[in-house]
Amino acid sequence: MIEIVRGEHDTGPPTTPKFLENLKHDVLASIVVFLVAVPLSLGVAFAAGAPLLSGLISAVVGGLVASAFGGSPLQVSGPSAALTVVLADTIATHGWPVTCAITVAAGLLQILFGLTRLARAALAVSPAIVHGLLAGIGVTLVLGQLHVVLGGSAQGSALANVLALPRQIAAHHDQAVLIGVVTLAVLLAWPRLPKPVRRVPAPLAAVALATGLSVAAGMSLPRVDLPAGLPTLNVVPRLPDGGWGGFAVAALTIALIAGLESLLSAVSVDKLRGGPRTDLDRELIGQGAANVAAGALGGFPVTGVIVRSMTNYEAGARTRASAILHCAWILAACLLFTGALRLIPLAALAALLVYVGAKLVNLHGLKEVRRHGDLPVYAVTLAGAVAVNLLTGVAAGVLLALAMMLRRMIFSGIHVERDDGDRHRVVIEGALTFLSVPRLTRVLAEVPAHADVRLELLVDYLDHAAFDCLRGWQQAHAGPVTVDEIGHPWFERGTSGAPTVRRSVAARVVPRWLAPWSEWQAEHVVLPAQRTASSLLCRGASEFHRRTAPLLRDTWSGLAHGQQPHTLFITCGDARIVPNLITTSGPGDLFTVRNIGNLVPPADGDDSSVGAAIEYAVGVLGVAEIVVCGHSGCGAMKALLGQAPAGLVQLGSWLRHGEATLRRRSREAPLLLGGERPGAEADQLALQNVVQQLETLRGYPVVAEALARGGLRLTGMYFDVGAAQVSLLDDAARGFVRAGALEH
């Protein structure tokens, strides 16, 4: 599928077999889309109070132009139910000729939006607003068309439709009600029928069955009124005599709603198909050109329609030829089957629109909105669209979304916790601005006057007003106040007279659980009279209990009854090497053995400390991998080269296990690190040492047995301290290569 869609963008002529294969699929898909589009085009025009023929005109002309010049190969355009509400108001206010001029103006606006590359900006609209807008359109459409299904006529507003509905339900019902009920019943039952039956589109089946019933029963009902011949209304778009503000608002509303639906539809189709993504700016220009053409010929406004586009894709369309051909079939139907179209009861179209309107209330989308906490935005948009108008609903939704976003951005969590004795912790998280000062003042007032206070700031912004509030309280508090900042030192910079005024220049701070004590255990911001001493280890343990333990408590709880590590990690005792950090591993992953020089004594030697760990890790724990990790600047390697400190008897005895590495260096070719030889002799020896220790490991019976049955892997690793770079042993490279190069 991906290769086929890419062919849509090829500059050269397609090969004949591929062209014919694509054409076969496109023809079949175009017929299916045509069968869906005809009843929907008529129904949409009917629901808006537009001439019925205007729906077919836009399906043919607008669809053809948008398909030919738009940026989405599989998008199908035409009249959409999403525009019925705004079109109904526009027609009632301005009349049809002026509405056609408004459609042309909306198209010109869309072209302008596309030329100025604003299409992507439309996708920034909150999904809650989009779903709320479509739901508002759907509710309004259902309320209006229910009256038509029940044999009456739609009222002037959604509220009026609701108030009049009980009276309409209780009124006498004629044959139109039966046709509407039959149409709805077929639409609801069709998805549950066998798959071969469902190959016929549900809208076509429902309207066809309702039409057949009305004709067979000889019902006298209002039906579709279409002229014979080419679909033309002989309507010339006319500018209004006045009320230019309303004209502009209507044009902007249509341009925005039609453009937004078109772009969302194109993106939805992109998610299903493979290949290049839609050129959204080109798509918006194509939609604008289609609206200019449709409006000029007296047609309904055009938009990319998600129902038809999805139908096109699911029917097997491969290129834009499918959407173009479906326009040709609609034109042929207008010329050859006008008589059949005139038999369609208007009640069937109204029932079809009730069904389509109900589908616009997307329950799956509503669930997603609720999960993301945006239900208020959805509800406000829907209520505004139904109670007032679409623009009011969108404006209300946008304002609420902005307010909620602002609250989330500036919200700061402020609370007081009491530690042992008279010590209190004041924890502040988030952005601390002038808006938070009233609440900050109230919380700080809860702290007893002489309490020992630790003020923990986990803030990503601190403005002047909030700083003044904190600093003033710190100076006025009778007890000691220690300010502990996790992250950028906003408060410390403020007290030093060089405050940070923009987030963009805030320093990137290493989290404390990754940084050495020296980088975060500097003197905290306290007043001279309030300073107290605390050991580095004690302070680090306290930080662990406050920050890290709550995050990993569940993990350790699961490990409380035993361990099952993946890797035995043998490395040097050098303080700069942190195994879990350089392997991004956590509790329970590594069974770690550390010694001077990451040495492995021979299996038949007299030192069993490392051997005991190897036997336990492989024989009992069943690790899948053993890693030997060396590093740059290793003191043990320097000692082997004759730079050992004098008088260290135990160290000298231990380093005898490294003599095999020295012998290896003398007989083997130098190893490469990242394709080059290390500059320092000790670093070259460290590389050779890793290889030698792996060789020594193979002499352990428990290791040899696990290797023989394929249950164990030996890995050589090297860490360049200065570059913070992990490299892995690769025989093919005659040395060590960067870890990312071997990632599978």
Secondary structure, DSSP 4 states (H G I P E B T S, - for coil): -HHHHHHTT-SSPPPHHHHHHHHHHHHHHHHHHHHHHHHHHHHHHHHHT--HHHHHHIIIIIHHHHHHHSS-TT--EE--GGGHHHHHHHHHHH-HHHHHHHHHHHHHHHHHHHHTT-HHHHTTS-HHHHHHHHHHHHHHHHHHHHHHHTTS---SSHHHHHHHHHHHHHS---HHHHHHHHHHHHHHHGGGS-HHHHTS-HHHHHHHHHHHHHHHTT----B----SSS----PPP---SS-HHHHHHHHHHHHHHHHHHHHHHHHHHHHHS-SSPP-HHHHHHHHHHHHHHHHHTTPPP-EE-HHHHHHHHHTT--STHHHHHHHHHHHHHHHH-HHHHTTSBHHHHHHHHHHHHHHHS-HHHHHHHHHTT-HHHHHHHHHHHHHT-HHHHHHHHHHHHHHHHHHHHH-EEEEEEE-STTEEEEEEEEEE-GGGHHHHHHHHTTS-TT-EEEEEEEEEEE-HHHHHHHHHHHHH-SS-EEEEESSS-HHHHHHTT-----GGGSPP---TTTS-HHHH-SPPB--GGG-----HHHHHHHHIIIIIHHHHHHHHHHHTT----SEEEEEE--TT--HHHHTT--TTTEEEEEETTS----TTSS--HHHHHHHIIIIIS--SEEEEEEETT-HHHHIIIIIPPTT-HHHHHHGGGGHHHHHHHHHSPPPEETTB--SSHHHHHHHHHHHHHHHHHTTSHHHHHHHHTT--EEEEEEEETTTTEEEEEEGGGTEEEEGGGG--
